[in-house]
Amino acid sequence: MQDLERDLATTDIKVPRKSGHSEEPAPETRRLTAVEIFQAASENARDELRRSNQKLAFSGVAGGLTMGLTGLAVASMRAILGHEGQHIAPYLLYPIGFIAVIIGRAQLFTENTLYPVVLVLDERRHVVKTLRLWGVVFAANVFGALLFALLAAKSPALRPDILSQLIQLGQEAALGSASYFFWSGIIGGWMIALVAWTVTASHWTIGQLTMVYLLTFVVGIGHFAHCIAGSAEILSAVVTGSIPLADYFRWLIPATLGNICGGVLMVSLLNYGQVKTIS
């Protein structure tokens, strides 16, 4: 027996160590296949569709409120950097709201252009439940963004220079035509639905965090419309009287439609197609 142990010690063979009463399982390191990602997204959708309106609403309000961190982080950095803050550096912090919402598992409307949609495509049902999910989460997200705007603009929580930059972000986001908001929203919706897909494919939180950061950084630096992150910024300008409420809805409707089209057509439908072709 001693000879065997000595021989093993001189080779590259790894002898599994026991911990307590059972062997510790090896960590999963292989990449998931597209089919496995699709199945995981479908299971996620089943869980979400089972949730009550009340639970979805509370999670959605938390998500909308937390998404205000994107604009707040950018505005804070711009206030610190002054004129130089109009460039890339402030947008290095843009992903913080998305990270907090997605890793924290709060409801975000644009994520739901992936999860329930792949289930609807796969089983040809759940349409009414998906529309219920969309309606509750979207309304709750917007209400949460409004709560953030009221906190930021109507309380003494922010320094005047940071609030000024936050309002300026809202004014800049609301500039443009409905066509621009729609097509910009398509790219924004594509990016965020892609975040949901890649997060589902990631084994480790650090991998999820990295993908959320990289993709949402592109959304921020490219100024692509996102119906919830942009709502927090534009509503901050609305509640201070810097822009009229009508401008918010003129932006919100095409931006939301663009987000839906980008997420559904460029991520959900294409990944459904590749999975069904593979299988």
C-alpha positions in Angstrom: 0.0 0.0 0.0 2.8 2.4 0.8 4.5 1.5 -2.5 1.2 2.4 -4.3 0.9 5.7 -2.6 4.5 6.5 -3.4 4.0 5.7 -7.1 0.9 7.9 -7.2 2.8 10.8 -5.7 5.3 10.7 -8.6 2.6 10.8 -11.3 0.1 13.5 -12.5 -2.9 11.4 -11.4 -5.2 13.4 -9.1 -6.7 11.4 -6.3 -10.1 12.9 -5.2 -10.1 14.2 -1.7 -13.0 13.4 0.6 -14.7 16.0 2.7 -16.9 14.7 5.4 -19.0 11.8 4.2 -18.9 12.5 0.5 -16.6 13.7 -2.3 -16.9 17.3 -3.3 -18.3 17.6 -6.8 -16.0 19.2 -9.4 -17.0 22.7 -10.4 -18.8 23.0 -13.8 -16.4 24.6 -16.2 -17.6 23.7 -19.7 -19.6 26.1 -21.9 -23.3 25.5 -22.1 -24.7 24.6 -25.5 -27.2 26.9 -27.2 -29.9 24.3 -26.5 -29.0 24.3 -22.7 -29.1 28.1 -22.6 -32.4 28.0 -24.3 -33.8 25.4 -21.8 -32.5 27.5 -18.8 -34.1 30.6 -20.2 -37.4 28.7 -20.6 -37.3 27.5 -17.0 -36.5 31.1 -15.9 -39.6 32.2 -17.8 -41.8 29.6 -16.2 -40.7 30.8 -12.7 -41.4 34.4 -13.7 -44.8 33.7 -15.2 -45.9 31.9 -12.0 -45.3 35.0 -9.9 -48.2 37.1 -8.7 -48.9 40.6 -9.9 -48.0 41.9 -6.4 -44.6 40.2 -6.4 -43.9 41.3 -9.9 -44.9 44.9 -9.1 -42.7 45.1 -6.0 -39.7 43.7 -7.9 -40.4 46.0 -10.8 -40.5 49.1 -8.7 -37.2 48.1 -7.1 -35.8 47.6 -10.6 -37.0 51.0 -11.9 -35.7 52.8 -8.8 -32.3 51.1 -9.0 -32.0 51.8 -12.7 -31.7 55.5 -11.6 -28.1 54.6 -10.6 -27.1 54.7 -14.2 -27.9 58.4 -14.7 -26.8 59.2 -11.2 -23.4 57.7 -11.6 -22.8 59.4 -15.0 -24.0 62.8 -13.6 -21.8 62.5 -10.6 -18.7 61.8 -12.7 -19.6 64.6 -15.1 -20.0 67.1 -12.2 -16.5 66.1 -10.8 -14.7 66.2 -14.2 -16.4 69.4 -15.5 -16.0 70.1 -19.2 -13.8 67.0 -19.6 -16.7 64.9 -18.2 -18.6 65.1 -21.5 -16.5 62.3 -22.9 -15.9 58.6 -22.2 -15.0 58.6 -18.5 -18.4 59.1 -16.9 -19.9 56.3 -19.0 -17.5 53.8 -17.4 -19.9 54.0 -14.5 -23.1 53.7 -16.6 -23.5 49.9 -16.1 -23.8 50.2 -12.3 -27.6 50.3 -12.4 -27.9 47.3 -14.7 -25.5 45.3 -12.6 -27.4 46.0 -9.4 -30.7 45.1 -11.1 -29.7 42.1 -13.1 -27.3 40.4 -10.6 -29.7 41.3 -7.8 -32.6 39.6 -9.7 -35.0 42.5 -9.7 -37.5 42.8 -12.6 -36.4 44.7 -15.7 -38.8 45.1 -18.6 -36.2 44.7 -21.3 -34.9 41.4 -19.9 -38.4 40.0 -20.4 -38.2 40.4 -24.1 -36.1 37.2 -23.9 -37.3 34.9 -21.1 -41.1 34.6 -21.6 -40.8 35.1 -25.4 -38.6 32.0 -25.9 -41.2 30.0 -24.0 -44.0 31.4 -26.1 -42.1 30.5 -29.3 -41.3 27.0 -28.0 -44.7 26.0 -26.7 -47.1 28.3 -28.7 -48.9 29.4 -25.6 -48.4 31.7 -22.5 -49.1 34.7 -24.6 -51.7 36.2 -22.2 -49.4 35.5 -19.2 -46.5 37.2 -21.0 -48.5 40.3 -21.8 -49.6 40.4 -18.1 -45.9 40.1 -17.1 -44.9 42.9 -19.5 -47.7 45.2 -18.4 -47.0 44.9 -14.7 -43.3 45.0 -14.9 -43.2 48.0 -17.4 -45.6 50.0 -15.3 -43.7 49.2 -12.1 -40.3 50.0 -13.7 -41.6 53.4 -14.9 -43.1 54.1 -11.4 -39.8 53.2 -9.8 -37.9 55.5 -12.2 -40.4 58.3 -11.2 -39.7 57.6 -7.5 -35.9 58.0 -8.3 -36.6 61.3 -10.1 -38.6 62.7 -7.2 -35.9 61.6 -4.8 -33.1 63.2 -6.9 -34.9 66.4 -7.9 -37.3 67.2 -5.0 -35.1 66.3 -2.0 -31.8 67.9 -0.9 -30.1 64.5 -1.5 -28.0 65.7 -4.5 -25.5 68.5 -4.7 -26.7 71.2 -7.2 -23.9 70.4 -9.7 -24.8 66.7 -9.8 -28.5 67.5 -10.1 -27.8 69.9 -12.9 -25.9 67.2 -14.8 -28.7 64.7 -14.2 -31.2 67.1 -15.7 -28.9 67.8 -18.6 -28.7 64.0 -19.3 -32.5 63.9 -19.4 -32.7 66.9 -21.7 -30.1 65.3 -24.0 -31.9 61.9 -24.0 -35.2 63.6 -25.0 -33.7 65.3 -28.1 -34.4 63.7 -31.4 -37.2 62.4 -33.6 -39.5 59.5 -33.0 -37.7 57.6 -35.8 -34.3 58.1 -34.0 -35.7 56.9 -30.7 -37.2 53.8 -32.3 -34.1 52.7 -34.1 -31.8 53.6 -31.2 -34.2 51.6 -29.0 -33.8 48.6 -31.3 -30.1 48.5 -30.6 -30.6 49.1 -26.9 -33.2 46.3 -26.7 -30.9 44.0 -28.6 -28.0 44.7 -26.2 -30.1 44.1 -23.0 -31.8 41.0 -24.3 -28.3 39.7 -25.2 -27.2 40.5 -21.6 -30.0 38.2 -20.4 -29.0 35.4 -22.8 -25.3 35.6 -21.9 -26.0 35.8 -18.1 -28.1 32.7 -18.5 -25.1 31.0 -20.1 -22.6 32.0 -17.4 -21.7 29.6 -14.5 -20.1 32.2 -12.3 -21.2 35.6 -10.9 -18.0 37.2 -12.1 -18.7 36.1 -15.6 -22.2 37.4 -15.4 -21.0 40.7 -14.0 -18.4 41.0 -16.8 -21.0 40.5 -19.6 -23.5 42.9 -18.0 -20.8 45.5 -17.7 -19.4 45.3 -21.2 -22.7 45.2 -23.0 -24.4 47.9 -21.0 -21.3 50.1 -21.3 -21.9 50.1 -25.0 -25.5 51.1 -24.5 -24.4 54.0 -22.4 -21.4 55.2 -24.5 -23.5 54.9 -27.7 -26.5 56.7 -26.1 -28.8 54.0 -27.2 -32.4 54.4 -25.9 -33.4 52.2 -23.0 -36.9 52.7 -21.9 -36.2 52.4 -18.1 -32.7 53.8 -17.7 -33.7 56.8 -19.9 -36.9 57.3 -17.9 -35.0 58.0 -14.7 -33.0 60.7 -16.5 -35.8 62.3 -18.5 -38.3 62.2 -15.6 -35.7 64.0 -13.4 -35.8 66.8 -16.0 -39.6 66.6 -16.1 -40.2 67.0 -12.4 -37.9 70.0 -12.3 -39.8 71.7 -15.1 -36.9 71.6 -17.5 -38.8 69.7 -20.2 -42.6 69.1 -20.6 -44.2 65.8 -19.7 -45.3 65.4 -23.4 -41.6 65.2 -24.4 -41.2 62.2 -22.1 -44.0 60.3 -23.7 -42.8 61.4 -27.2 -39.6 59.6 -26.3 -41.0 56.7 -24.2 -43.4 55.2 -26.8 -40.9 54.8 -29.7 -38.0 53.8 -27.4 -40.1 51.1 -25.8 -41.3 49.7 -29.1 -37.7 49.7 -30.3 -36.6 47.9 -27.2 -39.2 45.2 -27.8 -38.4 44.8 -31.4 -34.6 44.6 -30.7 -35.0 42.1 -27.9 -37.6 39.9 -29.6 -36.4 39.8 -33.2 -32.6 40.1 -32.7 -32.2 37.8 -29.7 -35.2 35.7 -28.8 -36.3 34.8 -32.4 -32.8 34.3 -33.7 -31.7 32.1 -30.8 -35.0 30.1 -31.0 -34.2 29.6 -34.7 -30.7 28.3 -34.1 -31.8 26.0 -31.3 -34.6 24.4 -33.3 -32.2 24.1 -36.3 -29.7 22.4 -34.0 -32.2 20.1 -32.4 
